[in-house]
Every structure is written in C-alpha cells, then in structure tokens.
Amino acid sequence: MIRVLLAEDEELIRVALAGLLDREPDIDVVATAADGRAAVDLARRHRPDVAVVDLQMPGLDGLEVVTELGRALPECAAVILTGHGRPVVLRRALASGARGFLAKGAPGTALADVVRRVHEGHRYVDPLLAADALTAPPSPLTTREADVLRCARAERPVRDVARELFLSPGTVRNQLSRVTQKLGVATRAEAYELAQESGWI
C-alpha cells in the first residue's frame, strides 16, 4: 500500500480528493490536513510515502511544506496540487524538491497515477504546465535592473535601495524608470508584481 498524506485547506476539495484516492486498491490516505503546519506535523507522525500538498494554504504554503518535508522525511515524495499553473510556480515547486506538479483541473484519475509514479521514484509535471514553462518569454530586464527592482520591491524608499546596492539615488531612479518602460507599466508596484509573477525576480 502507498501511504498518502493529503493537505488541502478547502474542506470540500480535501474530502473529495481523499475519497478518490481511497477508492484505489493500492493507496491508503493515512492523514489529511487543512493547513501547512498541520501537514508537516502529521507527516512526522504518520510517515507517509507520498504527500499531496495544495500550493496555497494558511500557515505554511505548499512550497514551504515540501521544503520542510525534504528535511524531516526525505523518503516522502511530494506532489504539488495547484489551480495556479504559472511557469514560475512550476520552477519554484521543482526547486523546492517536489516530485510531481499537477493542476487541479486534471482528470480525476490523474492524481492516483501521479501518486504511483512519484512513489516509484519518477517525476511528473502536468503536460500543459510544462509546455507553458518551456514557452515562457525570457526576462527583458538586465541583471542590474532585476537586482534594483528586487531590492526596491513595491514601495521601498530609493535612498534605502541605493544604500544597500552601493548605487547613487539617481542611478536607482533611472534603473526603475527603465524597468517600468520595458515592462509597459505605469508604476514600480505594477512592475514588481509583473516581474514576480513572471519569475524574472
């Protein structure tokens, strides 16, 4: 039997997924959790073979759960389940140590198949999400522009950014102005949000 931990903050989805997995003759859902911290605690207690973890949860998000499980239970294979299949999220999930990445819109039988694959030591990435990641446009920002935007965030004072990066305030303003022009947005906050969502910073 493949012992599975299921972590999903929405009760209806959690119960439905647990029911789907429990129908499989070779899968046993040994614990369910409604938040990230509970998922880690339950995993330590039940030592599942596979953890199916929602990306967005209270307490710890899915990526943080996967990272903690990698330290505490390296033999437990993690699958990220998400409704947000942006390429940057996929890259971060795989970097965190997740063995599988599945969109919530996948067919009902897909989750059990993914659980079996990762339990056997394979990786699985939803084909549509993988295609999106491969065709994602490269960053239009230079390394310096990305560094300045990352440091400046949405509203950090230019003086503080200049001090941290050992630049003049004028240079920081010029860099941020070029960033907003390149990204076609009106404000630094919009530039920061777009660059984060696109995985450029």
Disulfide bonds with the S-S distance in Angstrom:
none
